[in-house]
Every structure is written in structure tokens, then in C-alpha cells.
């Protein structure tokens, strides 16, 4: 009887690199807005443990294929826990695709590249997709309708269904305003520090004003106490003088002299 033995073919484990070798940004203005949007959105959900916000993180939607990937400038995944990641492997994330994507353009972005990104996000079920060009101030946004991402025709005043933030594009470069649900706008770190410093100075001025008012009140109370003390002393002096006069008159009467 002949026997055959099965040969086990070892397939190397697929690696999913955490970097695609591309820089996070190639312009200061692009980097500024990546940070502002990423940190601003993150702050909205700082107390929600199941909203994950990342910047410049590779997203792998298909297990077993490390060529299918995209590195959005900002991704937001609802239903995923906050934790440190080197990349977003969708099959390790309960199959949940990031629902919201932001891309911030630089002078180096090309139309072909942006077309491929759009097709990727449309195919892999992104719900909201926003592209901001800080160099000319244009903002575009798409929402998922069925199997497609459909562009919203007017972005001024548009409110993100998922994030609740309102977009107010300005006129010209670096002019976008993003308004939080509480009415406050997204700020740069420098603006946050300036506001905190202004608040600190205002609080310090208020404390000084309160201390000055308290000092004036204490001084006024002291003056009132002194005036009351002087009035009491004067009254004592008048009473003592009256008593002395009465004693002197009584003495005169005892001597047979009627005082005037």
C-alpha cells in the first residue's frame, strides 16, 4: 500500500504597515487645519469612550489585502473605543468603517489622487466626507445616500448629522469657521491659550476689584466706628459736664446762693 503525505505550505503572515511613507502634511496651513479639526472633533466626544478620532492613520478595510488602504487626514469612528492604534484594521474593529472623514488639501494634492480617495470612501461606506482647501477657502461635503456619496450643494450653515458641528466657510484663504453644538467655535491651540490668559487676567482683575471694594468697605466701617466712638465720647463729656454743673448748683444752694 502506498502512502502519501500532505505537504503544508507555509504562507507568510501579511503585514499591515502603520505608515505609507507619506508626510502628514506638506504645508503649514494644511497641518494647522488637520490639527484644529482633529482636536476640535475629539474634544466634542472627550467623555464618550466609544467615539474614536484619529489623524493621519492608515485605514485597512479588507483583511488579507494590505494594498487596499487609505490614510485620511481625520477619521471618526462611532462605536469604537478610545485606545492607541498604529492603524485602523476594520476587521479588528467589529467591521465598523469610519463614518466621518476629513481631507485637508495642500498645494501638492492632485485631482487624480482626490478622485481615488473619493472612490475609496464611497466604496467602503463612509457616511460623511468633507474636503477643505485652506489655501482658497473652499469647503465641499458629501453625505451617503444609499450606495453613493452625494455632494451637498450649499455648505454655508450646513450641520454635520453625525458630529453636530456647523460649517461657516469664509471668503478667501484660512477663513473657515466651525461651530460646536454649544455655539463655541473650533480654536487653534494658540487661541485657546489666549482665551485662557484673557480669562485669567479678567478673573485676576475681578479679584482685585473685589479686594479693593472690600478694603473700601472696611475703611468706611472703621471710619463709622471711629465717628460713633467720638460721638459717644462727646456725649459722655456733655453728660459729665452736666453732672458737674448740677453738683455745683446744688452746692451753691446749700450755701444759700441761687444759681443763675
KOLDOSE-368171 format. One record per residue (C-alpha): residue number from 0; x, y, z; residue in three letters. Coordinates in steps of 0.1 Angstrom, whole numbers, plus 2048, in hexadecimal, padded with zeros to 3 digits. Example, Ala and Ser with C-alpha at 12.3 -4.5 7.8 and 13.67 -1.06 7.14 Angstrom:
i:0 u:87B v:7D3 w:84E aa:ALA
i:1 u:889 v:7F5 w:847 aa:SER
***
This chain:
i:0 u:800 v:800 w:800 aa:UNK
i:1 u:80E v:821 w:7F6 aa:UNK
i:2 u:80B v:83E w:80E aa:UNK
i:3 u:80B v:862 w:805 aa:UNK
i:4 u:813 v:87E w:81D aa:UNK
i:5 u:803 v:8A0 w:81C aa:UNK
i:6 u:81A v:8BD w:818 aa:UNK
i:7 u:812 v:8DC w:82D aa:UNK
i:8 u:81A v:8FC w:81A aa:UNK
i:9 u:824 v:918 w:831 aa:UNK
i:10 u:816 v:939 w:827 aa:UNK
i:11 u:828 v:957 w:836 aa:UNK
i:12 u:812 v:96D w:84D aa:UNK
i:13 u:805 v:98C w:83C aa:UNK
i:14 u:813 v:9AC w:84A aa:UNK
i:15 u:7FE v:9CB w:84C aa:UNK
i:16 u:817 v:9E8 w:84F aa:UNK
i:17 u:80E v:A05 w:865 aa:UNK
i:18 u:81E v:A1E w:84C aa:UNK
i:19 u:81B v:A22 w:827 aa:UNK
i:20 u:83B v:A37 w:826 aa:UNK
i:21 u:828 v:A57 w:81E aa:UNK
i:22 u:82B v:A76 w:834 aa:UNK
i:23 u:80D v:A81 w:849 aa:UNK
i:24 u:80D v:AA2 w:837 aa:UNK
i:25 u:822 v:AB6 w:820 aa:UNK
i:26 u:817 v:AD9 w:829 aa:UNK
i:27 u:813 v:AEC w:84A aa:UNK
i:28 u:7EF v:AF6 w:842 aa:UNK
i:29 u:7E5 v:AD2 w:83B aa:UNK
i:30 u:7F5 v:AC6 w:85B aa:UNK
i:31 u:7E4 v:AE1 w:86F aa:UNK
i:32 u:7C1 v:AD7 w:863 aa:UNK
i:33 u:7C8 v:AB2 w:867 aa:UNK
i:34 u:7D0 v:AB8 w:88C aa:UNK
i:35 u:7B3 v:AD1 w:891 aa:UNK
i:36 u:799 v:AB9 w:883 aa:UNK
i:37 u:7A7 v:A9A w:893 aa:UNK
i:38 u:7AA v:AA9 w:8B6 aa:UNK
i:39 u:789 v:ABC w:8B2 aa:UNK
i:40 u:776 v:A9D w:8A9 aa:UNK
i:41 u:788 v:A89 w:8C4 aa:UNK
i:42 u:77E v:AA3 w:8DE aa:UNK
i:43 u:759 v:A9F w:8D5 aa:UNK
i:44 u:75A v:A7A w:8E0 aa:UNK
i:45 u:775 v:A7C w:8FB aa:UNK
i:46 u:75D v:A6C w:914 aa:UNK
i:47 u:74F v:A52 w:8FC aa:UNK
i:48 u:765 v:A32 w:8FE aa:UNK
i:49 u:757 v:A24 w:8DE aa:UNK
i:50 u:760 v:A3F w:8C5 aa:UNK
i:51 u:782 v:A3C w:8B6 aa:UNK
i:52 u:792 v:A5A w:8A5 aa:UNK
i:53 u:7B4 v:A57 w:893 aa:UNK
i:54 u:7CA v:A6B w:87C aa:UNK
i:55 u:7DF v:A5E w:85F aa:UNK
i:56 u:7D8 v:A3A w:868 aa:UNK
i:57 u:7D8 v:A1E w:84D aa:UNK
i:58 u:7B7 v:A0D w:849 aa:UNK
i:59 u:7B7 v:9E9 w:83D aa:UNK
i:60 u:793 v:9DF w:834 aa:UNK
i:61 u:79A v:9BC w:827 aa:UNK
i:62 u:7AB v:9A0 w:83A aa:UNK
i:63 u:7C6 v:98E w:826 aa:UNK
i:64 u:7CD v:9AB w:80F aa:UNK
i:65 u:7E6 v:9C5 w:81A aa:UNK
i:66 u:7E5 v:9D8 w:7F9 aa:UNK
i:67 u:7C1 v:9E4 w:7FF aa:UNK
i:68 u:7C6 v:A00 w:817 aa:UNK
i:69 u:7C2 v:A25 w:81B aa:UNK
i:70 u:7D0 v:A3E w:833 aa:UNK
i:71 u:7B6 v:A5A w:839 aa:UNK
i:72 u:7C1 v:A7A w:84A aa:UNK
i:73 u:7A6 v:A75 w:864 aa:UNK
i:74 u:78F v:A57 w:86A aa:UNK
i:75 u:773 v:A53 w:883 aa:UNK
i:76 u:766 v:A30 w:88D aa:UNK
i:77 u:747 v:A2E w:8A3 aa:UNK
i:78 u:743 v:A0F w:8B7 aa:UNK
i:79 u:768 v:A09 w:8BA aa:UNK
i:80 u:77B v:A0D w:8DB aa:UNK
i:81 u:795 v:A28 w:8E1 aa:UNK
i:82 u:7B7 v:A17 w:8E1 aa:UNK
i:83 u:7D9 v:A1B w:8D0 aa:UNK
i:84 u:7DB v:A0C w:8AE aa:UNK
i:85 u:7F6 v:A0A w:893 aa:UNK
i:86 u:7DC v:A05 w:878 aa:UNK
i:87 u:7B7 v:9FF w:875 aa:UNK
i:88 u:7B1 v:9DB w:86B aa:UNK
i:89 u:78C v:9D9 w:865 aa:UNK
i:90 u:789 v:9B3 w:86C aa:UNK
i:91 u:797 v:9BA w:88E aa:UNK
i:92 u:77E v:9D6 w:894 aa:UNK
i:93 u:75E v:9C1 w:893 aa:UNK
i:94 u:75C v:9C7 w:86D aa:UNK
i:95 u:754 v:9EC w:874 aa:UNK
i:96 u:760 v:A04 w:859 aa:UNK
i:97 u:768 v:A28 w:864 aa:UNK
i:98 u:748 v:A3B w:85F aa:UNK
i:99 u:758 v:A5E w:85A aa:UNK
i:100 u:777 v:A67 w:846 aa:UNK
i:101 u:788 v:A89 w:842 aa:UNK
i:102 u:7A3 v:A91 w:828 aa:UNK
i:103 u:7B6 v:AB2 w:829 aa:UNK
i:104 u:7C6 v:ABB w:809 aa:UNK
i:105 u:7E9 v:AC7 w:803 aa:UNK
i:106 u:7F8 v:AD6 w:7E3 aa:UNK
i:107 u:806 v:AB3 w:7DB aa:UNK
i:108 u:7E4 v:AA2 w:7D9 aa:UNK
i:109 u:7DA v:A97 w:7B5 aa:UNK
i:110 u:7B8 v:A92 w:7A7 aa:UNK
i:111 u:7BF v:A6E w:79F aa:UNK
i:112 u:7CA v:A67 w:7C2 aa:UNK
i:113 u:7AA v:A77 w:7D0 aa:UNK
i:114 u:795 v:A63 w:7B8 aa:UNK
i:115 u:7A4 v:A43 w:7C4 aa:UNK
i:116 u:79E v:A4D w:7E8 aa:UNK
i:117 u:77A v:A55 w:7E1 aa:UNK
i:118 u:774 v:A34 w:7D0 aa:UNK
i:119 u:784 v:A22 w:7EE aa:UNK
i:120 u:76E v:A34 w:807 aa:UNK
i:121 u:74F v:A2E w:7F2 aa:UNK
i:122 u:757 v:A09 w:7EE aa:UNK
i:123 u:75F v:A03 w:813 aa:UNK
i:124 u:73F v:A13 w:821 aa:UNK
i:125 u:74A v:A34 w:82F aa:UNK
i:126 u:72B v:A48 w:839 aa:UNK
i:127 u:739 v:A6B w:839 aa:UNK
i:128 u:757 v:A78 w:825 aa:UNK
i:129 u:765 v:A9B w:826 aa:UNK
i:130 u:780 v:AAB w:812 aa:UNK
i:131 u:78E v:ACD w:81D aa:UNK
i:132 u:7A7 v:AE1 w:809 aa:UNK
i:133 u:7B5 v:AFB w:821 aa:UNK
i:134 u:7C9 v:B0B w:805 aa:UNK
i:135 u:7AA v:B19 w:7F3 aa:UNK
i:136 u:790 v:B14 w:80E aa:UNK
i:137 u:77A v:AFB w:7FC aa:UNK
i:138 u:768 v:AE0 w:80F aa:UNK
i:139 u:755 v:AC2 w:7FF aa:UNK
i:140 u:741 v:AA8 w:811 aa:UNK
i:141 u:730 v:A87 w:808 aa:UNK
i:142 u:716 v:A72 w:81A aa:UNK
i:143 u:70E v:A4E w:813 aa:UNK
i:144 u:6ED v:A47 w:801 aa:UNK
i:145 u:6EA v:A21 w:7FB aa:UNK
i:146 u:70A v:A15 w:7EB aa:UNK
i:147 u:717 v:A37 w:7E1 aa:UNK
i:148 u:725 v:A56 w:7F0 aa:UNK
i:149 u:711 v:A74 w:7E4 aa:UNK
i:150 u:71F v:A97 w:7E6 aa:UNK
i:151 u:70D v:AB1 w:7FA aa:UNK
i:152 u:708 v:ACF w:7E4 aa:UNK
i:153 u:70B v:AEA w:800 aa:UNK
i:154 u:724 v:AE6 w:81C aa:UNK
i:155 u:71E v:B08 w:82D aa:UNK
i:156 u:70B v:B00 w:84C aa:UNK
i:157 u:70B v:ADB w:846 aa:UNK
i:158 u:70A v:AC5 w:865 aa:UNK
i:159 u:71A v:AA3 w:866 aa:UNK
i:160 u:700 v:A89 w:86F aa:UNK
i:161 u:71A v:A74 w:882 aa:UNK
i:162 u:72F v:A8F w:892 aa:UNK
i:163 u:715 v:AAA w:897 aa:UNK
i:164 u:72F v:AC5 w:88D aa:UNK
i:165 u:725 v:AE2 w:876 aa:UNK
i:166 u:73B v:AED w:859 aa:UNK
i:167 u:73F v:B12 w:850 aa:UNK
i:168 u:757 v:B15 w:833 aa:UNK
i:169 u:766 v:B38 w:830 aa:UNK
i:170 u:773 v:B4C w:813 aa:UNK
i:171 u:797 v:B44 w:809 aa:UNK
i:172 u:7B3 v:B2F w:818 aa:UNK
i:173 u:7B3 v:B22 w:83C aa:UNK
i:174 u:790 v:B30 w:842 aa:UNK
i:175 u:77B v:B11 w:84D aa:UNK
i:176 u:767 v:B13 w:86D aa:UNK
i:177 u:75B v:AF3 w:87E aa:UNK
i:178 u:741 v:AF8 w:899 aa:UNK
i:179 u:73B v:ADE w:8B4 aa:UNK
i:180 u:718 v:AD4 w:8BF aa:UNK
i:181 u:71C v:AEB w:8DE aa:UNK
i:182 u:723 v:B09 w:8C7 aa:UNK
i:183 u:748 v:B0B w:8CD aa:UNK
i:184 u:760 v:B0A w:8B0 aa:UNK
i:185 u:77D v:AF2 w:8AA aa:UNK
i:186 u:79D v:B04 w:8B5 aa:UNK
i:187 u:7C2 v:AFF w:8AF aa:UNK
i:188 u:7D7 v:AF7 w:8CD aa:UNK
i:189 u:7E5 v:B1A w:8CD aa:UNK
i:190 u:7C1 v:B29 w:8CD aa:UNK
i:191 u:7B8 v:B12 w:8EA aa:UNK
i:192 u:7D7 v:B1E w:8FE aa:UNK
i:193 u:7CE v:B42 w:8F6 aa:UNK
i:194 u:7AA v:B3D w:902 aa:UNK
i:195 u:7B6 v:B2C w:921 aa:UNK
i:196 u:7CF v:B48 w:928 aa:UNK
i:197 u:7B3 v:B62 w:922 aa:UNK
i:198 u:79C v:B4F w:939 aa:UNK
i:199 u:7B8 v:B4D w:953 aa:UNK
i:200 u:7BF v:B72 w:950 aa:UNK
i:201 u:79A v:B7A w:953 aa:UNK
i:202 u:796 v:B64 w:971 aa:UNK
i:203 u:7B5 v:B75 w:981 aa:UNK
i:204 u:7A6 v:B97 w:97A aa:UNK
i:205 u:785 v:B8C w:989 aa:UNK
i:206 u:797 v:B80 w:9A8 aa:UNK
i:207 u:7AB v:BA0 w:9AB aa:UNK
i:208 u:78A v:BB4 w:9A7 aa:UNK
i:209 u:779 v:B9F w:9C1 aa:UNK
i:210 u:797 v:BA3 w:9D9 aa:UNK
i:211 u:797 v:BC9 w:9D3 aa:UNK
i:212 u:772 v:BCB w:9D9 aa:UNK
i:213 u:776 v:BB7 w:9F9 aa:UNK
i:214 u:793 v:BCE w:A04 aa:UNK
i:215 u:77D v:BEC w:9FE aa:UNK
i:216 u:761 v:BDC w:A11 aa:UNK
i:217 u:777 v:BD4 w:A2E aa:UNK
i:218 u:785 v:BF8 w:A2E aa:UNK
i:219 u:762 v:C06 w:A2D aa:UNK
i:220 u:758 v:BEF w:A4A aa:UNK
i:221 u:777 v:BFA w:A5D aa:UNK
i:222 u:76F v:C1F w:A57 aa:UNK
i:223 u:74B v:C19 w:A62 aa:UNK
i:224 u:757 v:C07 w:A82 aa:UNK
i:225 u:76F v:C24 w:A89 aa:UNK
i:226 u:753 v:C3D w:A83 aa:UNK
i:227 u:73D v:C2A w:A9A aa:UNK
i:228 u:758 v:C28 w:AB4 aa:UNK
i:229 u:75E v:C4D w:AB2 aa:UNK
i:230 u:739 v:C54 w:AB5 aa:UNK
i:231 u:737 v:C3D w:AD4 aa:UNK
i:232 u:755 v:C50 w:AE3 aa:UNK
i:233 u:745 v:C71 w:ADC aa:UNK
i:234 u:725 v:C65 w:AEC aa:UNK
i:235 u:738 v:C59 w:B0B aa:UNK
i:236 u:749 v:C7B w:B0D aa:UNK
i:237 u:728 v:C8D w:B0B aa:UNK
i:238 u:718 v:C76 w:B25 aa:UNK
i:239 u:736 v:C7B w:B3C aa:UNK
i:240 u:735 v:CA1 w:B37 aa:UNK
i:241 u:710 v:CA1 w:B3F aa:UNK
i:242 u:716 v:C8C w:B5F aa:UNK
i:243 u:732 v:CA4 w:B6A aa:UNK
i:244 u:71B v:CC2 w:B64 aa:UNK
i:245 u:6FF v:CB1 w:B77 aa:UNK
i:246 u:717 v:CAA w:B94 aa:UNK
i:247 u:724 v:CCE w:B94 aa:UNK
i:248 u:700 v:CDC w:B94 aa:UNK
i:249 u:6F6 v:CC5 w:BB1 aa:UNK
i:250 u:715 v:CD1 w:BC4 aa:UNK
i:251 u:70B v:CF5 w:BBE aa:UNK
i:252 u:6E8 v:CEF w:BCA aa:UNK
i:253 u:6F6 v:CDF w:BEA aa:UNK
i:254 u:709 v:D00 w:BEE aa:UNK
i:255 u:6E9 v:D14 w:BEA aa:UNK
i:256 u:6F2 v:D20 w:BC7 aa:UNK
i:257 u:6D9 v:D1A w:BAC aa:UNK
i:258 u:6ED v:D12 w:B8C aa:UNK
i:259 u:6E3 v:D24 w:B6C aa:UNK
***
